[in-house]
Amino acid sequence: MRARLTKAQPPATPDELVGQLVTGDGEPPVTCLPDLDKPLGQRWASLATVALEPATRTARVLDGTPADIGSRDWRVLTAG
């Protein structure tokens, strides 16, 4: 992550930052994808992506990994 963020201009929005969490082949994974060759109970996986925005007192929760952004809707929670 540090290398990615120092190579490019810093993300300007939370969405841009979350986009930096998507990794590809040959890169160390940032999220945990299940190994379907393992038995049930040992197939660890990231289940959600959470973006906290203290300035607006909101939390956005995505049902899935950062790679699922754009294919699923965020749930937005706002502190009252």
N, C-alpha and C positions, 0 to 999 in steps of 0.2 A: 504494500500500500504506500509506504513512504516513497519508494522509487516512482510509482505512478504519479503521485501527487507533486513530486518535485520536477518531473519531466514536462508537465503541461501547466497551463494556467490553472490556478486553484478553482475548484467548482464554485459557481456563483449562486447556485440554488441547491436545496436538498436533493432534488431529482438528479442533478448532475453528480452530486456526491455519491448517491446510491448507485448510479450507473458505473462508477469506478469499482464497485464491488463484484462485477461480473468478470469471471476469469474464464480462460479457454484452455485448450490442450497445451500441455507443456508448462503451464503456470501453476504455482502453488494455489490450491483452492482456498477461497475466502469463506465459502459456505460449504456445508457438509452435504454431499449427495449420497444416497443410499447405495451400498454395494449389494446388489441383488443375489450375488453368489453366497452371501452369508446367511445363516439361519435367522428365522424370525427372532426378534429381540436383540439382534446385533446389526441391524440395518439402520444405522444412525443417519439422520437427515435433518437439515435445517427446515423448520416448519413455518417460520414467519420472518419477515423483514420489518423492522420498526424504525421509523424516523421521528425523533423528538425535536420539536421546535419551541424552545423555551420562550422566545420573544412573543410568540402568538399563543402560548399555552396550549399547544396541540400535540397530539401524537398521531401519526399515521401508521396503520398496520396493514401489511400486505400478506395475504394467505399464500406464502411461498417464498422462494429465494429471490434475490435481486434479478436473476435471469428471467423471472416471471413478470417483471414490470412491463406494462403495455398490454399484457394478455389478461390481467386481472385488475379489479378495482381496489383502490386503497379504502380502508375504513378510517374515517377521521374522527378522533375523539378530542373534545375541547373541554378544558377545565373551566368550571363556572365560577 
